[in-house]
Amino acid sequence: MAYVDGYVLAVPKSNVEKYREVASIAGRVWREHGALEYRECVAEDVKPGELTSFPQSVLLKPDETVIFAWIVFESRAKRDEINAKVMNDPRLKDLMSEENPICDMKRMIFGGFETLVAV
């Protein structure tokens, strides 16, 4: 079954269009290297919860929005192989510069998941 990398992060609302540009390039790079699917979604109906929520998970500030993203791979082995290529791809080197960050990467939540159900 497929393997999925998932991400949740906070992006300043003023940077959403710049983030879209970067994510579009990143998505093409991942797909070119073999990812089966690449999605980046911006919060539209996401409210703070009493105990947990997407906004709370990334310590969302009033001027930020939540991005929920995932990349689908054939397997974990393929994910590892593809991600190694992506991390060395020169097209991504300058996209997320430390001098001009699009978001606070320290608050990003991410992980790899085996598919449990696919219908």
N, CA, C and O atoms as CSV, one atom per row, in Angstrom:
chain,resi,resn,atom,element,x,y,z
A,1,MET,N,N,0.836,-1.193,0.000
A,1,MET,CA,C,0.000,0.000,0.000
A,1,MET,C,C,0.870,1.242,0.000
A,1,MET,O,O,2.056,1.193,0.327
A,2,ALA,N,N,0.264,2.345,-0.369
A,2,ALA,CA,C,0.983,3.615,-0.470
A,2,ALA,C,C,1.499,4.078,0.893
A,2,ALA,O,O,1.001,3.672,1.943
A,3,TYR,N,N,2.502,4.931,0.838
A,3,TYR,CA,C,3.093,5.542,2.017
A,3,TYR,C,C,2.895,7.048,1.879
A,3,TYR,O,O,3.045,7.595,0.787
A,4,VAL,N,N,2.558,7.722,2.984
A,4,VAL,CA,C,2.215,9.144,2.933
A,4,VAL,C,C,3.054,9.932,3.931
A,4,VAL,O,O,3.160,9.557,5.099
A,5,ASP,N,N,3.645,11.020,3.465
A,5,ASP,CA,C,4.244,12.009,4.355
A,5,ASP,C,C,3.206,13.092,4.568
A,5,ASP,O,O,2.645,13.606,3.600
A,6,GLY,N,N,2.937,13.451,5.828
A,6,GLY,CA,C,1.957,14.482,6.140
A,6,GLY,C,C,2.597,15.650,6.859
A,6,GLY,O,O,3.571,15.487,7.594
A,7,TYR,N,N,2.033,16.841,6.638
A,7,TYR,CA,C,2.582,18.076,7.201
A,7,TYR,C,C,1.456,18.997,7.662
A,7,TYR,O,O,0.402,19.063,7.030
A,8,VAL,N,N,1.683,19.702,8.758
A,8,VAL,CA,C,0.809,20.780,9.206
A,8,VAL,C,C,1.730,21.921,9.605
A,8,VAL,O,O,2.668,21.718,10.375
A,9,LEU,N,N,1.472,23.119,9.089
A,9,LEU,CA,C,2.323,24.260,9.421
A,9,LEU,C,C,1.524,25.548,9.397
A,9,LEU,O,O,0.436,25.618,8.824
A,10,ALA,N,N,2.082,26.556,10.024
A,10,ALA,CA,C,1.473,27.884,10.069
A,10,ALA,C,C,2.203,28.786,9.086
A,10,ALA,O,O,3.433,28.819,9.048
A,11,VAL,N,N,1.429,29.519,8.288
A,11,VAL,CA,C,2.001,30.449,7.320
A,11,VAL,C,C,1.346,31.811,7.537
A,11,VAL,O,O,0.121,31.896,7.631
A,12,PRO,N,N,2.145,32.879,7.618
A,12,PRO,CA,C,1.527,34.204,7.712
A,12,PRO,C,C,0.585,34.437,6.528
A,12,PRO,O,O,0.918,34.116,5.387
A,13,LYS,N,N,-0.581,34.993,6.808
A,13,LYS,CA,C,-1.557,35.238,5.744
A,13,LYS,C,C,-0.947,36.080,4.624
A,13,LYS,O,O,-1.282,35.901,3.453
A,14,SER,N,N,-0.063,36.986,4.984
A,14,SER,CA,C,0.575,37.841,3.977
A,14,SER,C,C,1.533,37.065,3.070
A,14,SER,O,O,1.948,37.581,2.033
A,15,ASN,N,N,1.886,35.844,3.443
A,15,ASN,CA,C,2.820,35.037,2.653
A,15,ASN,C,C,2.155,33.876,1.920
A,15,ASN,O,O,2.848,33.067,1.303
A,16,VAL,N,N,0.835,33.776,1.972
A,16,VAL,CA,C,0.169,32.619,1.375
A,16,VAL,C,C,0.445,32.525,-0.129
A,16,VAL,O,O,0.698,31.429,-0.630
A,17,GLU,N,N,0.404,33.626,-0.848
A,17,GLU,CA,C,0.659,33.567,-2.290
A,17,GLU,C,C,2.106,33.171,-2.573
A,17,GLU,O,O,2.359,32.387,-3.487
A,18,LYS,N,N,3.043,33.691,-1.815
A,18,LYS,CA,C,4.446,33.290,-1.981
A,18,LYS,C,C,4.595,31.807,-1.642
A,18,LYS,O,O,5.307,31.079,-2.334
A,19,TYR,N,N,3.929,31.362,-0.583
A,19,TYR,CA,C,3.971,29.944,-0.220
A,19,TYR,C,C,3.405,29.096,-1.360
A,19,TYR,O,O,3.951,28.036,-1.666
A,20,ARG,N,N,2.326,29.545,-1.989
A,20,ARG,CA,C,1.726,28.819,-3.116
A,20,ARG,C,C,2.744,28.673,-4.253
A,20,ARG,O,O,2.861,27.604,-4.852
A,21,GLU,N,N,3.468,29.738,-4.542
A,21,GLU,CA,C,4.484,29.690,-5.598
A,21,GLU,C,C,5.559,28.651,-5.277
A,21,GLU,O,O,5.925,27.836,-6.125
A,22,VAL,N,N,6.056,28.692,-4.045
A,22,VAL,CA,C,7.095,27.754,-3.619
A,22,VAL,C,C,6.552,26.320,-3.635
A,22,VAL,O,O,7.224,25.409,-4.117
A,23,ALA,N,N,5.352,26.122,-3.115
A,23,ALA,CA,C,4.752,24.787,-3.061
A,23,ALA,C,C,4.501,24.240,-4.461
A,23,ALA,O,O,4.635,23.037,-4.686
A,24,SER,N,N,4.141,25.100,-5.399
A,24,SER,CA,C,3.924,24.652,-6.774
A,24,SER,C,C,5.212,24.112,-7.386
A,24,SER,O,O,5.203,23.081,-8.058
A,25,ILE,N,N,6.307,24.807,-7.152
A,25,ILE,CA,C,7.606,24.340,-7.645
A,25,ILE,C,C,7.994,23.053,-6.928
A,25,ILE,O,O,8.410,22.083,-7.561
A,26,ALA,N,N,7.857,23.048,-5.605
A,26,ALA,CA,C,8.211,21.856,-4.826
A,26,ALA,C,C,7.391,20.652,-5.273
A,26,ALA,O,O,7.923,19.548,-5.393
A,27,GLY,N,N,6.110,20.858,-5.517
A,27,GLY,CA,C,5.252,19.771,-5.962
A,27,GLY,C,C,5.710,19.185,-7.285
A,27,GLY,O,O,5.722,17.967,-7.463
A,28,ARG,N,N,6.089,20.059,-8.217
A,28,ARG,CA,C,6.596,19.570,-9.509
A,28,ARG,C,C,7.874,18.759,-9.313
A,28,ARG,O,O,8.069,17.728,-9.958
A,29,VAL,N,N,8.744,19.231,-8.418
A,29,VAL,CA,C,10.008,18.527,-8.165
A,29,VAL,C,C,9.726,17.149,-7.575
A,29,VAL,O,O,10.285,16.155,-8.039
A,30,TRP,N,N,8.866,17.075,-6.557
A,30,TRP,CA,C,8.536,15.775,-5.950
A,30,TRP,C,C,7.943,14.830,-6.986
A,30,TRP,O,O,8.317,13.659,-7.053
A,31,ARG,N,N,7.010,15.345,-7.799
A,31,ARG,CA,C,6.377,14.488,-8.810
A,31,ARG,C,C,7.392,14.016,-9.846
A,31,ARG,O,O,7.374,12.851,-10.245
A,32,GLU,N,N,8.276,14.912,-10.285
A,32,GLU,CA,C,9.300,14.523,-11.263
A,32,GLU,C,C,10.213,13.426,-10.733
A,32,GLU,O,O,10.698,12.588,-11.494
A,33,HIS,N,N,10.442,13.438,-9.423
A,33,HIS,CA,C,11.314,12.427,-8.822
A,33,HIS,C,C,10.553,11.152,-8.445
A,33,HIS,O,O,11.164,10.195,-7.969
A,34,GLY,N,N,9.225,11.123,-8.649
A,34,GLY,CA,C,8.502,9.878,-8.465
A,34,GLY,C,C,7.356,9.868,-7.474
A,34,GLY,O,O,6.693,8.840,-7.331
A,35,ALA,N,N,7.093,10.976,-6.778
A,35,ALA,CA,C,5.933,11.003,-5.871
A,35,ALA,C,C,4.658,10.793,-6.690
A,35,ALA,O,O,4.546,11.293,-7.809
A,36,LEU,N,N,3.713,10.063,-6.135
A,36,LEU,CA,C,2.465,9.770,-6.834
A,36,LEU,C,C,1.466,10.920,-6.753
A,36,LEU,O,O,0.669,11.122,-7.669
A,37,GLU,N,N,1.511,11.665,-5.663
A,37,GLU,CA,C,0.561,12.762,-5.448
A,37,GLU,C,C,1.201,13.778,-4.514
A,37,GLU,O,O,1.977,13.418,-3.628
A,38,TYR,N,N,0.869,15.051,-4.719
A,38,TYR,CA,C,1.381,16.135,-3.885
A,38,TYR,C,C,0.242,17.121,-3.684
A,38,TYR,O,O,-0.299,17.649,-4.655
A,39,ARG,N,N,-0.128,17.374,-2.434
A,39,ARG,CA,C,-1.225,18.300,-2.128
A,39,ARG,C,C,-0.805,19.275,-1.040
A,39,ARG,O,O,-0.151,18.900,-0.067
A,40,GLU,N,N,-1.192,20.530,-1.221
A,40,GLU,CA,C,-1.016,21.577,-0.213
A,40,GLU,C,C,-2.369,22.265,-0.083
A,40,GLU,O,O,-2.918,22.744,-1.075
A,41,CYS,N,N,-2.907,22.318,1.126
A,41,CYS,CA,C,-4.244,22.873,1.354
A,41,CYS,C,C,-4.164,23.983,2.403
A,41,CYS,O,O,-3.432,23.873,3.387
A,42,VAL,N,N,-4.924,25.044,2.179
A,42,VAL,CA,C,-4.973,26.155,3.129
A,42,VAL,C,C,-6.276,26.062,3.929
A,42,VAL,O,O,-7.327,25.727,3.381
A,43,ALA,N,N,-6.197,26.359,5.216
A,43,ALA,CA,C,-7.357,26.254,6.108
A,43,ALA,C,C,-8.501,27.127,5.615
A,43,ALA,O,O,-8.307,28.268,5.195
A,44,GLU,N,N,-9.707,26.553,5.678
A,44,GLU,CA,C,-10.902,27.272,5.280
A,44,GLU,C,C,-11.964,27.163,6.377
A,44,GLU,O,O,-12.700,28.116,6.635
A,45,ASP,N,N,-12.036,26.005,7.012
A,45,ASP,CA,C,-12.987,25.784,8.096
A,45,ASP,C,C,-12.248,25.047,9.213
A,45,ASP,O,O,-12.466,23.857,9.440
A,46,VAL,N,N,-11.375,25.774,9.900
A,46,VAL,CA,C,-10.518,25.191,10.938
A,46,VAL,C,C,-10.620,26.081,12.174
A,46,VAL,O,O,-10.172,27.228,12.175
A,47,LYS,N,N,-11.216,25.526,13.220
A,47,LYS,CA,C,-11.431,26.304,14.436
A,47,LYS,C,C,-10.568,25.764,15.578
A,47,LYS,O,O,-10.241,24.577,15.602
A,48,PRO,N,N,-10.204,26.618,16.509
A,48,PRO,CA,C,-9.501,26.122,17.703
A,48,PRO,C,C,-10.406,25.180,18.484
A,48,PRO,O,O,-11.615,25.398,18.566
A,49,GLY,N,N,-9.827,24.148,19.049
A,49,GLY,CA,C,-10.592,23.200,19.838
A,49,GLY,C,C,-10.456,23.478,21.323
A,49,GLY,O,O,-9.753,24.405,21.723
A,50,GLU,N,N,-11.119,22.687,22.131
A,50,GLU,CA,C,-10.991,22.834,23.574
A,50,GLU,C,C,-9.682,22.240,24.068
A,50,GLU,O,O,-9.035,22.801,24.953
A,51,LEU,N,N,-9.291,21.107,23.499
A,51,LEU,CA,C,-8.038,20.454,23.899
A,51,LEU,C,C,-6.995,20.467,22.797
A,51,LEU,O,O,-5.834,20.798,23.037
A,52,THR,N,N,-7.409,20.105,21.585
A,52,THR,CA,C,-6.480,20.061,20.458
A,52,THR,C,C,-7.167,20.544,19.190
A,52,THR,O,O,-8.394,20.537,19.093
A,53,SER,N,N,-6.371,20.958,18.229
A,53,SER,CA,C,-6.881,21.386,16.927
A,53,SER,C,C,-5.685,21.682,16.039
A,53,SER,O,O,-4.547,21.741,16.504
A,54,PHE,N,N,-5.956,21.865,14.760
A,54,PHE,CA,C,-4.883,22.265,13.860
A,54,PHE,C,C,-4.263,23.597,14.296
A,54,PHE,O,O,-3.037,23.690,14.358
A,55,PRO,N,N,-5.064,24.640,14.604
A,55,PRO,CA,C,-4.450,25.899,15.039
A,55,PRO,C,C,-3.576,25.738,16.297
A,55,PRO,O,O,-2.489,26.310,16.378
A,56,GLN,N,N,-4.051,24.971,17.257
A,56,GLN,CA,C,-3.274,24.785,18.479
A,56,GLN,C,C,-2.004,23.983,18.222
A,56,GLN,O,O,-0.979,24.221,18.862
A,57,SER,N,N,-2.064,23.046,17.299
A,57,SER,CA,C,-0.912,22.179,17.054
A,57,SER,C,C,0.294,22.954,16.541
A,57,SER,O,O,1.432,22.556,16.788
A,58,VAL,N,N,0.061,24.061,15.826
A,58,VAL,CA,C,1.170,24.855,15.277
A,58,VAL,C,C,1.326,26.195,15.981
A,58,VAL,O,O,2.035,27.079,15.500
A,59,LEU,N,N,0.656,26.342,17.132
A,59,LEU,CA,C,0.708,27.599,17.890
A,59,LEU,C,C,0.365,28.788,16.991
A,59,LEU,O,O,1.095,29.778,16.932
A,60,LEU,N,N,-0.761,28.663,16.297
A,60,LEU,CA,C,-1.183,29.642,15.306
A,60,LEU,C,C,-1.328,31.039,15.916
A,60,LEU,O,O,-1.926,31.203,16.979
A,61,LYS,N,N,-0.778,32.029,15.236
A,61,LYS,CA,C,-0.896,33.435,15.624
A,61,LYS,C,C,-2.053,34.064,14.846
A,61,LYS,O,O,-2.451,33.536,13.808
A,62,PRO,N,N,-2.599,35.185,15.331
A,62,PRO,CA,C,-3.770,35.795,14.674
A,62,PRO,C,C,-3.561,36.145,13.202
A,62,PRO,O,O,-4.519,36.138,12.428
A,63,ASP,N,N,-2.330,36.450,12.803
A,63,ASP,CA,C,-2.068,36.848,11.419
A,63,ASP,C,C,-1.638,35.674,10.533
A,63,ASP,O,O,-1.107,35.884,9.443
A,64,GLU,N,N,-1.864,34.437,10.999
A,64,GLU,CA,C,-1.430,33.251,10.268
A,64,GLU,C,C,-2.619,32.366,9.893
A,64,GLU,O,O,-3.723,32.525,10.412
A,65,THR,N,N,-2.362,31.434,8.982
A,65,THR,CA,C,-3.331,30.412,8.618
A,65,THR,C,C,-2.628,29.058,8.631
A,65,THR,O,O,-1.400,28.979,8.608
A,66,VAL,N,N,-3.421,28.009,8.669
A,66,VAL,CA,C,-2.876,26.650,8.716
A,66,VAL,C,C,-2.780,26.082,7.298
A,66,VAL,O,O,-3.690,26.242,6.485
A,67,ILE,N,N,-1.668,25.422,7.026
A,67,ILE,CA,C,-1.487,24.655,5.794
A,67,ILE,C,C,-1.443,23.186,6.185
A,67,ILE,O,O,-0.730,22.801,7.112
A,68,PHE,N,N,-2.207,22.373,5.473
A,68,PHE,CA,C,-2.248,20.931,5.659
A,68,PHE,C,C,-1.798,20.323,4.337
A,68,PHE,O,O,-2.381,20.614,3.293
A,69,ALA,N,N,-0.770,19.485,4.371
A,69,ALA,CA,C,-0.199,18.973,3.129
A,69,ALA,C,C,0.151,17.502,3.253
A,69,ALA,O,O,0.368,16.983,4.348
A,70,TRP,N,N,0.200,16.834,2.084
A,70,TRP,CA,C,0.640,15.446,2.076
A,70,TRP,C,C,1.237,15.102,0.728
A,70,TRP,O,O,0.912,15.695,-0.301
A,71,ILE,N,N,2.124,14.117,0.774
A,71,ILE,CA,C,2.759,13.588,-0.428
A,71,ILE,C,C,2.595,12.075,-0.379
A,71,ILE,O,O,2.864,11.448,0.646
A,72,VAL,N,N,2.154,11.493,-1.487
A,72,VAL,CA,C,1.916,10.055,-1.554
A,72,VAL,C,C,3.033,9.393,-2.358
A,72,VAL,O,O,3.441,9.875,-3.415
A,73,PHE,N,N,3.513,8.267,-1.817
A,73,PHE,CA,C,4.584,7.497,-2.440
A,73,PHE,C,C,4.142,6.045,-2.593
A,73,PHE,O,O,3.208,5.599,-1.926
A,74,GLU,N,N,4.801,5.333,-3.452
A,74,GLU,CA,C,4.515,3.916,-3.655
A,74,GLU,C,C,4.774,3.100,-2.391
A,74,GLU,O,O,4.027,2.171,-2.083
A,75,SER,N,N,5.839,3.451,-1.657
A,75,SER,CA,C,6.236,2.720,-0.450
A,75,SER,C,C,7.166,3.604,0.365
A,75,SER,O,O,7.585,4.668,-0.092
A,76,ARG,N,N,7.489,3.156,1.584
A,76,ARG,CA,C,8.436,3.920,2.389
A,76,ARG,C,C,9.815,3.921,1.732
A,76,ARG,O,O,10.512,4.936,1.752
A,77,ALA,N,N,10.208,2.795,1.152
A,77,ALA,CA,C,11.513,2.728,0.482
A,77,ALA,C,C,11.572,3.741,-0.661
A,77,ALA,O,O,12.575,4.433,-0.831
A,78,LYS,N,N,10.486,3.825,-1.449
A,78,LYS,CA,C,10.447,4.808,-2.538
A,78,LYS,C,C,10.439,6.222,-1.976
A,78,LYS,O,O,11.079,7.114,-2.533
A,79,ARG,N,N,9.720,6.434,-0.874
A,79,ARG,CA,C,9.715,7.756,-0.235
A,79,ARG,C,C,11.121,8.167,0.135
A,79,ARG,O,O,11.539,9.287,-0.158
A,80,ASP,N,N,11.865,7.268,0.783
A,80,ASP,CA,C,13.224,7.583,1.199
A,80,ASP,C,C,14.110,7.904,-0.001
A,80,ASP,O,O,14.905,8.842,0.037
A,81,GLU,N,N,13.966,7.120,-1.058
A,81,GLU,CA,C,14.743,7.328,-2.288
A,81,GLU,C,C,14.390,8.668,-2.942
A,81,GLU,O,O,15.278,9.427,-3.330
A,82,ILE,N,N,13.103,8.948,-3.060
A,82,ILE,CA,C,12.640,10.181,-3.697
A,82,ILE,C,C,13.021,11.398,-2.866
A,82,ILE,O,O,13.510,12.388,-3.410
A,83,ASN,N,N,12.805,11.338,-1.554
A,83,ASN,CA,C,13.143,12.483,-0.705
A,83,ASN,C,C,14.632,12.801,-0.746
A,83,ASN,O,O,15.008,13.972,-0.691
A,84,ALA,N,N,15.486,11.788,-0.841
A,84,ALA,CA,C,16.931,12.032,-0.952
A,84,ALA,C,C,17.231,12.818,-2.229
A,84,ALA,O,O,18.049,13.738,-2.214
A,85,LYS,N,N,16.576,12.460,-3.327
A,85,LYS,CA,C,16.766,13.183,-4.591
A,85,LYS,C,C,16.234,14.610,-4.493
A,85,LYS,O,O,16.873,15.557,-4.954
A,86,VAL,N,N,15.055,14.749,-3.885
A,86,VAL,CA,C,14.436,16.068,-3.761
A,86,VAL,C,C,15.316,16.996,-2.932
A,86,VAL,O,O,15.509,18.156,-3.296
A,87,MET,N,N,15.846,16.501,-1.830
A,87,MET,CA,C,16.665,17.344,-0.957
A,87,MET,C,C,17.956,17.800,-1.633
A,87,MET,O,O,18.554,18.791,-1.215
A,88,ASN,N,N,18.386,17.095,-2.664
A,88,ASN,CA,C,19.581,17.484,-3.414
A,88,ASN,C,C,19.257,18.198,-4.716
A,88,ASN,O,O,20.164,18.543,-5.473
A,89,ASP,N,N,17.990,18.422,-4.985
A,89,ASP,CA,C,17.592,19.076,-6.225
A,89,ASP,C,C,17.886,20.576,-6.128
A,89,ASP,O,O,17.409,21.236,-5.205
A,90,PRO,N,N,18.664,21.119,-7.065
A,90,PRO,CA,C,19.040,22.535,-6.986
A,90,PRO,C,C,17.862,23.498,-7.072
A,90,PRO,O,O,17.967,24.638,-6.619
A,91,ARG,N,N,16.745,23.062,-7.645
A,91,ARG,CA,C,15.580,23.959,-7.745
A,91,ARG,C,C,14.994,24.291,-6.383
A,91,ARG,O,O,14.310,25.305,-6.242
A,92,LEU,N,N,15.244,23.464,-5.382
A,92,LEU,CA,C,14.676,23.714,-4.054
A,92,LEU,C,C,15.651,24.416,-3.118
A,92,LEU,O,O,15.243,24.916,-2.070
A,93,LYS,N,N,16.903,24.460,-3.469
A,93,LYS,CA,C,17.928,25.024,-2.571
A,93,LYS,C,C,17.621,26.456,-2.163
A,93,LYS,O,O,17.777,26.802,-0.992
A,94,ASP,N,N,17.187,27.300,-3.099
A,94,ASP,CA,C,16.991,28.716,-2.814
A,94,ASP,C,C,15.551,29.086,-2.459
A,94,ASP,O,O,15.277,30.239,-2.127
A,95,LEU,N,N,14.637,28.132,-2.524
A,95,LEU,CA,C,13.229,28.459,-2.292
A,95,LEU,C,C,12.934,28.864,-0.854
A,95,LEU,O,O,12.148,29.782,-0.616
A,96,MET,N,N,13.546,28.201,0.088
A,96,MET,CA,C,13.261,28.462,1.495
A,96,MET,C,C,14.506,29.030,2.159
A,96,MET,O,O,15.138,28.359,2.975
A,97,SER,N,N,14.859,30.255,1.817
A,97,SER,CA,C,16.073,30.847,2.367
A,97,SER,C,C,15.862,31.242,3.825
A,97,SER,O,O,14.781,31.686,4.209
A,98,GLU,N,N,16.893,31.075,4.618
A,98,GLU,CA,C,16.821,31.460,6.027
A,98,GLU,C,C,16.774,32.975,6.181
A,98,GLU,O,O,16.292,33.477,7.196
A,99,GLU,N,N,17.265,33.703,5.193
A,99,GLU,CA,C,17.264,35.169,5.257
A,99,GLU,C,C,15.857,35.736,5.029
A,99,GLU,O,O,15.527,36.809,5.535
A,100,ASN,N,N,15.041,35.017,4.274
A,100,ASN,CA,C,13.701,35.495,3.947
A,100,ASN,C,C,12.698,34.345,4.078
A,100,ASN,O,O,12.156,33.876,3.078
A,101,PRO,N,N,12.451,33.893,5.313
A,101,PRO,CA,C,11.575,32.724,5.493
A,101,PRO,C,C,10.114,33.037,5.157
A,101,PRO,O,O,9.625,34.141,5.397
A,102,ILE,N,N,9.437,32.041,4.599
A,102,ILE,CA,C,8.016,32.178,4.286
A,102,ILE,C,C,7.178,31.842,5.511
A,102,ILE,O,O,6.078,32.366,5.687
A,103,CYS,N,N,7.716,30.951,6.369
A,103,CYS,CA,C,6.999,30.535,7.568
A,103,CYS,C,C,8.019,30.058,8.602
A,103,CYS,O,O,9.205,29.920,8.304
A,104,ASP,N,N,7.541,29.812,9.807
A,104,ASP,CA,C,8.389,29.327,10.892
A,104,ASP,C,C,8.427,27.804,10.842
A,104,ASP,O,O,7.526,27.137,11.351
A,105,MET,N,N,9.462,27.261,10.232
A,105,MET,CA,C,9.575,25.823,10.044
A,105,MET,C,C,9.709,25.067,11.374
A,105,MET,O,O,9.478,23.859,11.417
A,106,LYS,N,N,10.074,25.751,12.438
A,106,LYS,CA,C,10.200,25.096,13.746
A,106,LYS,C,C,8.845,24.650,14.285
A,106,LYS,O,O,8.775,23.766,15.139
A,107,ARG,N,N,7.766,25.259,13.789
A,107,ARG,CA,C,6.424,24.891,14.252
A,107,ARG,C,C,5.734,23.909,13.310
A,107,ARG,O,O,4.564,23.581,13.506
A,108,MET,N,N,6.449,23.439,12.290
A,108,MET,CA,C,5.862,22.469,11.368
A,108,MET,C,C,5.819,21.097,12.033
A,108,MET,O,O,6.768,20.680,12.699
A,109,ILE,N,N,4.701,20.406,11.838
A,109,ILE,CA,C,4.539,19.036,12.320
A,109,ILE,C,C,4.562,18.145,11.089
A,109,ILE,O,O,3.900,18.441,10.095
A,110,PHE,N,N,5.315,17.061,11.148
A,110,PHE,CA,C,5.389,16.187,9.977
A,110,PHE,C,C,5.687,14.761,10.398
A,110,PHE,O,O,6.180,14.510,11.497
A,111,GLY,N,N,5.385,13.848,9.518
A,111,GLY,CA,C,5.681,12.447,9.783
A,111,GLY,C,C,5.296,11.584,8.608
A,111,GLY,O,O,4.597,12.024,7.695
A,112,GLY,N,N,5.765,10.337,8.641
A,112,GLY,CA,C,5.468,9.370,7.599
A,112,GLY,C,C,4.446,8.356,8.088
A,112,GLY,O,O,4.492,7.930,9.242
A,113,PHE,N,N,3.522,7.969,7.210
A,113,PHE,CA,C,2.412,7.116,7.593
A,113,PHE,C,C,2.200,5.994,6.579
A,113,PHE,O,O,2.243,6.220,5.370
A,114,GLU,N,N,1.973,4.790,7.085
A,114,GLU,CA,C,1.546,3.682,6.242
A,114,GLU,C,C,0.046,3.827,6.023
A,114,GLU,O,O,-0.687,4.227,6.927
A,115,THR,N,N,-0.398,3.504,4.834
A,115,THR,CA,C,-1.831,3.569,4.535
A,115,THR,C,C,-2.550,2.454,5.291
A,115,THR,O,O,-2.155,1.290,5.225
A,116,LEU,N,N,-3.591,2.818,5.997
A,116,LEU,CA,C,-4.403,1.855,6.750
A,116,LEU,C,C,-5.641,1.423,5.954
A,116,LEU,O,O,-6.007,0.248,5.920
A,117,VAL,N,N,-6.273,2.420,5.312
A,117,VAL,CA,C,-7.467,2.163,4.499
A,117,VAL,C,C,-7.364,3.002,3.242
A,117,VAL,O,O,-6.998,4.175,3.305
A,118,ALA,N,N,-7.681,2.416,2.109
A,118,ALA,CA,C,-7.748,3.148,0.837
A,118,ALA,C,C,-8.970,2.642,0.088
A,118,ALA,O,O,-9.024,1.473,-0.297
A,119,VAL,N,N,-9.958,3.518,-0.124
A,119,VAL,CA,C,-11.179,3.096,-0.820
A,119,VAL,C,C,-11.390,3.925,-2.076
A,119,VAL,O,O,-12.367,3.717,-2.796
